[in-house]
Amino acid sequence: MKTLSRVILSAILLALTGVLILTATRAPALVFSFYPDLSRRMIAVLTAATSPFPFALWEILALLAILWAVYTLVRGLARHHSLLRWLSGVLLAFSAALLLFVSVWGLGHFGPDVGDQMGLNVRKYTEDELLSAALYYTEQANDYAPQVGRDGDGVVTFSTFRVLAAQAGQGYEKLAGQYPCFAGPGAAVKRLAAWKLYSYFGVTGIFMPLTGESGVNPDTFEASLPFTMCHELAHRLAFPAEDDANFCAYLACMSNPSPEFRYSGAYSAFLYCYNALYDAAPSKAALVWDMASPQLRADCHAASVHYEPYEGAVQDAAQAVNDAYLKAFQEEEGVKSYGAVADYLIAWYLKTVF
């Protein structure tokens, strides 16, 4: 009877989740007239509750949940309880977590994107427009490259994780004065404890809506670290889509007074536009690469060397899971949506330069 009750309750929770998503997709004008602000407010409460902890609280809670699941499974089997009874408990926990996830933050996947909120005209671009934008971001990265620390090999060196994490929100504070959608909780980014595992998974950062924590892998390549921090903070400001969060991260980096953040933003914009151009027109991408300064090239090469040891079957499997999650929440390009930020970057370039 207990098993059946759990299954029925799980079905009700899953049905409620489906109703929320269906309502958001069928009546977006109504739902998203209030949901983004509501989401930011709920996340702000959660962030305020978890910010006193110097570590990512959700990592501890996740570990405890796994240990509890193993303990109850072993105990149940020892007492000759049905495996179905244990599975029903897991299903109930999953259903409740999914409903909370969608209610607090996940519904934003179905809402207006950052381009709509900022009045950007995002469309299909010609190769020449992409080339022009890529050259612009290359020059921007070239300009900031000499303003940051370098080691003996000419590779970028930044401040400590703690210092960068404390500075990461400054760009959003400035942006909020012009765009209200960037107003939100300002707690610092947190260092992920299980960073080695995340490196093998190809994960540089995680935002946990249920605790309001933006966590970053400290093993992220130096030049990308400030950008990644701003990316995870963008998720905390109710921008769930990966390309949206990347564009927000660029804007936040360039609005930050720190040259380290500005170089990280320009470096990331260069990479995204260069890669998009390379996919569309390799010969034109070669022109962009020729424009890159020796320092910018040194960082690109060092990044490849840094991530190479983590490539393999484990990372491929983890990326497949992430791809499925993103597609389930209407990010049709899956993990490729991270690179779709190039469309925003081109639109921003055309709006601000011309």
Buried (B, 14 or more C-beta within 10 A) or exposed (E): EEBEEBBEBBEEBBEBBEEBBEBBEEEBEEBBEEBBBBBBEBBBEBBEEBBEEEBBBBBEBBEEEEEEBEEBBEEBEEEEBEEEBBBBBBBBBEBBEBBBBBBBBBBBBBBBBBBEBBEBEBEEBEEEBBBBBBBBBBBBBBEBBEEBEBEEEBBBEBBEBEEBBEBBBBBBBBBBEEBEBBBBBBBBBBBBBBBEEBBBBBBBBBBBBBBBBBBBBBBBBBBBBBBBBBBBBBBBBBBBBBBBBBBBBBBBBBBBEBBBBBBBBBBBBBBBBBBBBBEBBEEBBEBBBEBBBEBBEBBBEBBEEBBEEBEEEEBEEBBEEBBEEBBEBBBEBBBEBBBBBBBBBBBBBBEEEE
